[in-house]
Amino acid sequence: MTRSIAEQNTEELGGTASILARQRRDHAELERLMERYESGDGPEEERRRVLKDIVQLTFTHAFAEETVLWPALRRIAPDGEELTARVESEHQQINDLVTEMERTGPDDPRHDELATRAFALIRQDIRDEEDLLLPRLQESLDRSALRRLGSAWETVRRTAPTHPHPVVPRRPPGNAVLGVPLSAVDRARDLLPAGTRLPSGRTLAVAAAAVCLCVAWLFARVLRARR
């Protein structure tokens, strides 16, 4: 069994462009940001910006995993279904906690408690990925394939939703179909100052649904034009 990617150097992981090295860099950055938030250092506005960075990185990272990595793992590993179901469950729990945290607002006494619970799950998810799932990819793919997978993952991550969406499926094609319109909604929200109290979940859901309908309408127009 290949050892944890946490114990390997960049060369062993297939180089800086490998999906394994890319994943570990994101994990290290998440840990750095979580430790910074937990330290309580700095003004409150700065802590809110750090938390915003954590949320954005967490959800773009996870969406790209669910769209690119875990389908690949299910194809190549006999135990891929079991392994990916485990992390998908963790992702859903993180999704639910951060959704609730965003609804409470930074001044709510439950806010930091929800953040603490979400951080614990993020750390568990990182351990499971680095110790179990990513080594299984490493066992089955050569360096060239790991770099190609890394490139595909990075492309999806750059256009992924940046906030939790608990009702979105964890697997393609459902998550991929909704990803583009939800990303547009999220990135508009990201222009707001850190710590801004977000609209209700119902309001955001209506906004996302409206964008989805517009995309579907445009897609239908394109199909009709081609006939």
N, C-alpha and C positions, 0 to 999 in steps of 0.2 A: 504494500500500500504506500503510495506517495505521501511523503510527510507534508505537514501543513505549509501553505505558502507563506505563512508568517515567519517560518524558519529558513527560508531560502533567499538567496541574493537575486538581484535583478537578472543576471545572466542565466541563472538556473530557471527563472520564470519565463525565459524566452525573449528577453530584451525589453526595453522600455515601451515598445508598441504592443507587446503581448497583452491579451485580455487579463492575464493574471497580474501583471505589473500595474496595469491601469486600475484594476479593482483594489489592489492593496494601497495604491496612492490615495484613492478616494476614502478607503477605510481609515487610513492614518489621518487624513484631514478631518474626517468626522470626529475621530477621537480627540484631536487637538481642539476643535471647536466646542465639543461637549465639556471638556475639562475647563476651557476658558469660561464658559457660561456658569459652570458649577462653582468656580472659584469665587464668584460674586464680586470680582474686582471691576473697577471702572464705573462710570456713570450708568444709570439705568438705560439711557438711550443706546449706549454702546452694547449692553447686554441684549437688548431687543434686536439690534442689528445682527448680533452673533446668532441668536435663536432663529432669525429669519434665514440666515445662511445655512444653518443646520437643516431646516425644513426643506429648503430648495435643493440642497445636495442629496438629502435622503430620498426624496421622491423622484428626482430625475434619475438617480442611480438605480433605484429599485424598478422603475418603469422600464428602463433599458434592459435590466436583467430579465424581467418577465417577458419582454418582447423578443429578445435575441438569445440570451444565454440559456435559460431554462428549457426552451423548446429544443435547443441543440443537445443539452444534456439528456433529455428524455429520449432523443433519437439514438444516442450512442452508448448509453449506460443501461444495463439491465435493471438497476435499482434507481434509475433516474426519476421515475414517477414518485416513488416514496420520498426521495431526497428533496425534490422540488416542492412537493406538497407541504413538507415541513417548513421551508422558508416562506412559501406563499402564505401559510397561516400566520407566521410572524409578521409578514408585511401587512396583512389585514389588521392585525392587532395594533400595529404602529399607526396605521391609517386611522383607525377608530379613535385612538388616544389623541393624536395630533388634531384631528377634526374637532374633538371636544375642547382641546386646549385653545384652538383658534376661536372657538365660540365664546370662551370665558373672558378673554381679554386679559392683558398683563396685570391689571390691578385686582383681579379676582384671586382670593386666597387659594383656590384650587389650581391655579395656573402652574406654579412651580412643582406641585405634586404630580400633575399630569406629565409635565416635562421630565421629571425624574423617572416615572414609570416608562415613558417612551424611550428615554436614553438606555434604560436597562435592557429593553427589548432590542434596540438597535445594536447594542454590544453583543447580545446573544446571537443575533442574526449574523453579525460579522464573524463571530467564532465559528458558527455552523458553516458559513460559506468558505472561510479560509481553511478549516480543518476537514470538511467533508465534501462539499460540492465542487469547489474549484480544483482540488486534487484529482477528482474523477475526470474533469475535463483534461487536465494535464496528462493523465494516464492514456487518454484516447487520441489526443491530437498532437501533431508535430508543431515545430516552432512557426512554420509558415501559416498553418491553420489557426494557431493561437493569435498571430498578428492580424489575420483577416477578420477573425471574430472580434478582436479588439477594435478594429476600425469600424465594423458594423455597429458595435455597442456604443462607441463614442458618437457616431452619427445620430443614433436614436436619442441618446442622452441629451444632446444639444437642442433637441426640439421637443423634449418630453414635458408633460405637466410638472409644475413645481410645487403643487400643494396636494393634500390628500383628497381622494374621491372614493369614499367607501363603497359606493354602489357600482363602480366600474369593475368589470371582470378582471381577474388576475391573469388571464391567459389570452393569447391571440385566438381568433381575430378581433374579439370584442374590445380588448384594451387598445389595440392598434387603431381600430376604426374611430374610437372616441378620443384618442390621444391628441390629434391635431387640433380639433376645436377646443378641447379642454386646456391645452397648452396656451392657446390664444387668450382665453379667459384668465388663466393664472398669471400670465406675463403682464396683462393689464393690471391685475391686482398688485403685482410686485412693484409697480410704479408708486404705490402709496407709501408713505413713511413707515418705517419699522414700528411695530406696536399699534398700528391703526386697528381699531375695532372693526372687524369685517362684517358685512351684511349677514343676515340669517342664512342658514343652510338652504332654506326653501328659495330665497331670493337668488342665491348663487346657482342653485339647480335650474331655476327657470332661465337664468342667463346662459348657462351652459347648453341647455336644451335648445334655446333660440339659435345659438351659434351652430349647433349640430344640424338643425333644420336648414339653416342657410347653406351649410356645406352640402347636405344631401340634395337640396334644390339645385345648386350649381352643378353638382355631379350629374344629376338627371338631365340638365340642360345640355351638358357636354355630350352625354350618350345620345340624346336625340339628334344633336347636330351632326353626329358621325354617321347616322343612319341614312 
